[in-house]
Amino acid sequence: MRQLRRSRHRFLALLGTAALALAGAVALPGTARAANILTNPGFETGSLSPWSCSGNLGSIVSSPVHGGSKALAGAVSSSDNAQCTQTVSVQPNTTYSLKGWVRGSYVYLGVDGGASTWTSSPAAYSQLSVSFTTGASQTSAKIYVHGWYAQGTYYADDISLDGPGGGGGSDTQAPTAPTGLNSTGKTSSSVSLSWAASSDNVGVTAYDIYSGSNQLLSVSGTSATVSGLSASTAYTFTVKARDAAGNTSGASNSVSVTTNAGGGGGTGFKQAAPYLYEGWGDPPNPTTVMNATGVKWFTMAFVLDSGGCRPSWDSSRPLTGGVDQTAINQIRSAGGDIVPSFGGWQGSKLGANCSSASALAGALQKVIDAYGLKAIDMDIENTDEFENEAVQAKILTALKTVKANNPGLRTIVTFGTSTTGPTYYGNRLIEQAQSLNANIDVFTIMPFDFGGGSDMYGNTVNAAEGLKTKLKSTFGWDDATAYSHIGISGMNGLSDQQENTTPAIWTQIRDWSNTHHIARLAYWSVNRDRSCPGGGVVSNCSGISQSTWQFTSITAGFTG
């Protein structure tokens, strides 16, 4: 993923840059302070009330859920979209933030008569987010979630409307902070919590559970189970009480819990995800590739800085609404998913350009929120990131932050290697990950561009074994656990240095990866997964003789 990246960034530089302008000052409405004013937002009471669903098509289910133990199911019919609504009191001329986690085919979230948003076909829970501003005399708002006609049952969970409640501020007294927060149990993917009840002058209506600054779920009682967490990972939780007017208490005491190890001591994370790049190399239709090969995941390249620590695709294409989102929608509609890759060999990178770890974490969070991500990949290369230990630490700290704020998120770092394992800077990256307690799920090496090595299978295996040895010595893991944190990202056909990974060699690498139960297998790139014997190192074919999508088909056989 190196020399070819140089050429594609030179091409992008020729496209020029967009001019930026500052708008004039305008009068803005009041912004709602963060407090979820919905009642029964996570459906943890086990009943719909006060939600109301059209056609009696709404019900409470125990699976699938996003948080807690309950969620809403809307059984859409051919004549009814199973719309579920809740009307709440609001304050005039105030901006509110509406968010919710949904899954299913075509799910909508919005406010009656106002703003709305939707997603096409998330196979797992994906977060929708939209804001709206109340009118000058508006005192109520009807929030809704619904599916689409004849598209099957949708699910919704942990819906929040952040802002002050109505009533003209007659109740301004916040509840007391919850006390005695403690963990009552844990597994490799969940933590159970309990706490003492808060008091309030009117009455506590909900408790909001947080990890860092991220609200995970809301419940009506004094216990909750947070699910979807990563194995062998430390989390810190707090709880806040909330009343009907939207007044929120201070945070409870914090409690830190490390989840149990997964089966076999590993992360339980397995991913076959070849790179797909919409900005270069005659990008194929992902649905065509999926139907032909059975692959489900793609690594989407590359999220870069568009100036001011703002993420965009290749520093030039919009984060949402462009060709990249179109491809992602197609992948998810076909039952797959994506992991975005941040960085690469060249270009304006967020890791190098964001001023601090917190700023970088904020940029990563924008992408996580935009696509409801399950995993992110930081492709750390070149002198500005990989060979800069301070930038390495910044990236790892940012990954630690977003992982703590997004339970269940998997974090991947990708970097170059020698034929015998990590180089000096690769070793430093691993050592800093340990010292910072960054909880990285997968350390992915790129075993190519070794300098003309002819034995690509042997070199790849030796590099992976060297990585395993380093992970064992740094983290104190056994062989199985170390393998379960390893990823391999090769280069199909001819590499920049004329190394040749043939389909037969890639099959050997895939089989070795399955035998040793590593976490991730990828290659650069699907754009090049086409035949052009004698074509050299180019963007839209492999330079060798092969079947169309042959490397992707081989990769799809990775199961870990």
ABEGO torsion letter per residue (X at the ends): XBAAAAAAAAAAAAAEBBBBBBBBBBBBBBBBBBBBABBGAAGAAGBAOABBBBGGABBBBAOBBABEABBBBBBBBAABAGBBBBBBBBBBGBBBBBBBBBBEBGBBBBBBGBBBBBBABBABBBBBBBBBBBBAABABBBBBBBBBBGAEBBBBBGBBBBEBBBGGGABABBBBBBBGBBBAEBBAABBBBBBBBBBBAAEBABBBBBBEABBABBBABABBBBBGBBBGBBBBBBBBBBBAAGBBBBBBBBBBBBBBBBBGGBAGBBBBBBBBBAABGGBBBAAAAAAAAGBABBBBOBBBBAEGGBBBBGGABBABGBAAAAAAAAAAAAGBBBBBBBEEABEBBAAAABABAAAAAAAAAAAAAAAGBABBBBBBBEAAAAABAAAAAAAAAAAAAAAAABBGBBBBBBBBBBAAEBBAAAAAAAAAAAAAGAGBABBBBBBBGAGGBABAAAAAAAAAAAAAAAAAAAAGBBAAAAAAABBBBBBBEBBAAGBBBBAAAAAAAAAAAAAAGBABBBBOBAAABBBBBGAEBBAABAGBBBBBGAAAAAAAABAX
